Amino acid sequence: GRPNPLVQVRLLAPDGVEVPVGEVGEICARGKTLFSGYFARPDLNAAKSAYGWHHTGDLGRREPDGTITFIGPKLRMIKSGAENIYPAEVERALTTHPSVADAAVIGVPDPVWQQAVKAVVVLHPGAAATGEELIGHVKASLASYKKPREVVFVDGIPKRGPAPDYDALDATHGGGGYPGD
């Protein structure tokens, strides 16, 4: 969506430099209407206000029309080799398959690549799909390195509010090894 006109929003790389349009960066904001900090948490205030911007911990991509597409939480980024994989992007690709009712993606430890993508998928009632079929479906719309290495079929995905409960998914399906863990 579009940023609030009362707040400046930038998408910053880890070094504090604004990323170009079309690239992913951390959503950072500043303005008179933002909160002044975390109560009695100078450590958190320092970490979240680097370079004079409030760092939200969320990743986004600025589109050519000026809107920002939310990618997902920074801590949920999957690091496979030298590549950054954003779960929301893979989840969107999976849910475009006609048999898929819901999907969540986690990173699982990998001895060679640091992490691999694992998809947890719920099919529509009466629908059928194989893991190989869904992996091919993702590969058709995203870069090959973003495709799941494994697909697990479940009856339901645990939720925390409207979003997947990634901590529960990690615990149940062997996720972990995220950058910053």
N, C-alpha and C positions, 0 to 999 in steps of 0.2 A: 503494500500500500504506500500511500504518500506520508511523509513525515509531517508532524504537527508544525504549522508555520511559526509557532512561538519557540520552537526548539531547533537548534542546529544539529544535524545528524551527519556523521561521516562514517565510512567503512574503512577501518584502519588495519594495516598489516601489523604483525607483532612488533615491528620496529617503530610504529607510530606514524608511518607514512600512509597517506590515503591511497587506496587501491583504485585502479582504473575502472571505468564502467564495464560491467560484464564479468568482473572478477569478484571472488568471495573475500570478505574481510569481516572483522568484528564490528558489530553495530555499536557505535559510540555516540554520545549525545552531550550537549551542554546548553545551558540557557537559564534564565532567571526563574523559570517555573519548575526546574528540577529540584529534587530534594537536596539538602545540604550535606548529607552523609549518614553513615550508620552510627547509631548511638553507642558510645563507649567502645568503638572498634577502630582505633587509629590504624591498625594493621590492615584491615579490610578497606578503609578509606584510601590508604596509600596505594594499595593494589588496584583498586577500582577507578582511580582518578589519574592514571598515568597520562602524561602528555597534555594535561589540562582538559581531558574529556572523561566523562563517566563511561566506563567499559561495562556493557550489559552482560557479557558472557555469551551472547548469541551471535551467530553468523548470518550474514545477509549478502545479497548481490544487488547492486544498483543496475536497473535496467535502463536502456537508452531513453525511455520516456520519463526518467526521473523517479519512478517508483522503486521501492525496495522489496525484493523477494526474500522472505524469511527462509533460511536454510536449516537451521537447527541449533541446538546448544553447542557451544565451542568444546565443552568437555566430552561430548558424544562423538566428536570427529573420529573416524577410524583411520589409522595410519598404517598403510600397507606399502612396505618398501619406502620409496620417497614420495608416494602419492597420498593426498588427502581425500578421503571419501566421506561424504556427508550423508548420514542415514536417511534424512528426509527425501533426498533426491532419488535414492534407490527405492524407498518405500512408494514414492509417487509412480515410478516406473512399474513396480510390481502390481499396484492397484489398478493400472490401466488394462491388465489382463482380464478378460471377461469372466473367468472362473474365480477370481480373487475378491473376497469380501473385505479383508483387512490384512495388513502386513506391518511388521516391525523388523528393523534391521539392527543387529548388534555386531560388535567386533569381538572376535574370539582370538586368543593368543595363537600365534603361528611362529614356529621355530626359525623360519627363514625370513619372513616378511614383516615380523613384529605382530601384525594382526591380519586376519582374513574376515571377509564379510559372511555373516550367517543370517539368513532370512527366516523369520517365524511367520507362517502364513495361515490364514483362515480362509477356507473355500466357501463359496455360496452353497447353500443346501442343494444337494443333488448334482453339483458341479464336480468335474474331475480335471486334474492337471498333475503332471509329474514335476519333480524338482528340476529335471533336465529341461523340460519345456519352459518353466519359469526363468531359469538361468538364461536360456536363449532369448526369451522375451526381453529381459533386461539388457542383454548384450546388443540387441537390435536397436535400442534407443540411447544407450549410454556407452562410454568408453569401456573396453573389455575389462580393465582392471577393477571396475566398479561392480562387476557382476558377483552375485553370491557364490561362494565356494560350496555352500551347503544350504539346503532348504529343508525346514522342519515344518510339518503340518500339525496344527493344533485346533482344538475346538473353540478357543477364545484367547484373546491377548489381554493380559492384565492391564488395567488402566489406572492412571493417577489423574483424576479429572478426565478431560477429553483426550489426553495424550497417553501413549503407551507408558507403562511403568517399566522403564529400562532397567532399573535396579533389580526388579523381580525377574525380568527376562534374563539378565546377566546371571543371576543366581541359579535359575532353572536350566539355562542352556549353555553355561560355561563361558559367558562373556567376560571381558576384562582386558587389561593391558592398554587402556586408553592413555594418550599423551597426558601427562600430569597426574596419573594415578600413583 
